[in-house]
Amino acid sequence: MAIQKMLLNIFCDVFASDRRLRRRFVATSALQQELRMTEVIRQDVTFEATPDRVFEALVDGPTFTRMTGAPAEIDGSAGGSFSCFGGAITGRNLEVVKGRRLVQGWRAGPWPEGIYSLVRFELEGQGDGTKLTLEHSAFPPGQGDHLGAGWEANYWAPMRKMLADHAA
C-alpha cells in the first residue's frame, strides 16, 4: 500500500502544473480510493534483446506501432502522455528511467472517467537478454483476468516477434 501512496503522490505532482487535470484528478480521488484493489497482476517475461531495446518498444511511438500494428503516440518523457492501440489505452508516464524502469498512470477507454491504474515495468539485463517484471494494480474490479491475458496477447507476443525479426 505504501508504494501505491507514493505513486499516487508522484501522479499528483505530474499533474500539478495543469489546473484542469488537477481538478479532475482531485474530484475523482475518492472514487480512485474506492477502486484500490488487492488484486495485482505480476508477470515476469524475458526477451532476447537488451534492456534499452525493450524499453524503446514501450516508450517510442513508431516502434510501438511497428510492434503492435496499431496506432500509438507516445511522449517517452516523465509526465509525457501516451495513446496506444488507436486510443484504447491512454495515460501518462509517471517515472521514466531509461532501460530500467517505467511507471505509468494507465487506463483503458471504457473505464469510468478519471480512473487510472498503476503499471510498473522493471527491466533487468540477464546475459544477452532482458527480464521484464510487470506489476499492474489499482484497476477496476473484475478486470484482472482480461488485463492479464491482454499483456501477453497485445504486448509480450508482439514484442518477442518484433525483437526476433530485428535480430535476424
N, C-alpha and C positions, 0 to 999 in steps of 0.2 A: 504494500500500500504506500510506503514511503516513496518508492520510485515513481508511482503514479502521481503523487502530490508534487514531486519535483518536476516531472514532465508537464503537468498542468501549469505550474508556475512559469516554466520556460515558454509554454504555449501562450500564456497571457503576455509575457514580455515581448514575444514576437509581434503580437497584435496591438501592443500598447500605443504604437505610433499611428494607428489607423482608428480614429474615433468611432466610425460606423461599425467596423468589425468588432471593436472592443465592446460596444454597447450590446451587439448581438450575442457575443460570447458570454458576457455577464448575465444577460437576460436568459440564456439557456443553461447557465451553470447549474441551476437547481435541477433541471432535467438531466444534465450530464451526471450529477451526483446520484440520481436515481438509477442510472444505467451502469454504475460501477459493477462490473461483472467479476465473479470469482473465476469464471472460465477464461483461460489464456491459451491461445494457440501457440505452441512451440514446435518449431521444425528445424532440424539440422540437416543441411544439404551440402553436398560437395560438388565442386566444379573443377574441371581440368583447365584452369586459367588462373592468372594472377589475381590477387585481390583488387588491383586497380582496374582490370578488365571487367570483373564482376560489378564493381562499384559503378563504372561507366555505364553499364547496361541499366542500372537503376536510376541514374541522375541525368542522363543525356537523352533529350527528346528524340533526335533522329535515330540513335542507337536503340532506344526502347521501341520505337515504331518499327524499325527493321526486325527486331527480335519478335515482336508480337503480331505484326501485320496490321495493327490498329493505330489510329492517330494518337499522338502524345505530344504534349507541350510541357516541358519541364524546365524550370529555373532551378538549377542544381545547387544554389547557394542557401545558407541558413536564412530562413524567412521567406524563401522563394516558393512560389505556388507551383502546383503541378496539376495536370489534367491528363488522364490516361484512358485508353480504350474509348476514345471519342467523347470523353466527359463522363463516362460511367463511374470513374474513380477520380476524386479530386482531393486536394488538401494543401498542406504547407509543410515544408521541411523545417523541423524544429532544431535539429542538430546535424551538422554535416562535418565529418572528419574523413577526408579523402582516403579511400582504400581501407578504412577501418570500421566506421560506424555511420549509420543514417537513421535518424529518428524522425517520424512523420506524424502529423495530425492528419488522419486518413479517413475518408468517408466514401460510402457507396451512394450513388444517386437516389435510390428510393428511401433512404433513411430520413427520419424527421429533420427538418431544417435545423442547422446549428449543432448537430450531433457528429462528433469526431471520435474515432477510435485512436489508439496509440499503436504505432507499428515501429518496431526497432529491428534493424538489420545490423548484426555484428559480423565482421569479416576477419578471418584469421588465415594467414598463409600456412599451408601444410605441404612441404616439398614443392612440387611444381603446380600444386592446385590450391584451392581455397575452400575452407569450411565456412559456410554462411549459417548463422543462427538467427532465426526469425522468432520474435515474440510479438504477438498481436493481442491486444487487450482492450477492454472498455468498449466493446461493440454491443449493439442491441441484443436483447435476449433472443435465443433461437437461431442465431446466425452462425454459430461455431462450426457446424458440420459443413455448411455451404462455403464459408470463408476458407476453412482448412483445405477442402478439395480444390478451391479456386486458386490457391497459391501454387499447387503442383501443376494444375492444368494451364494456368494463364501466365505464370512466371517461371517456375523451375524447368518444366519440359521445354518451353521455347528458348530459355536461356541456354540449357545444355546443347540444344540443336545449333543455335547461333554460334556459341563458342566453339563447338566441334567443327562447324563449317569454316569458321575463321581460322582454326588451327590447321586445317587441311590445305 
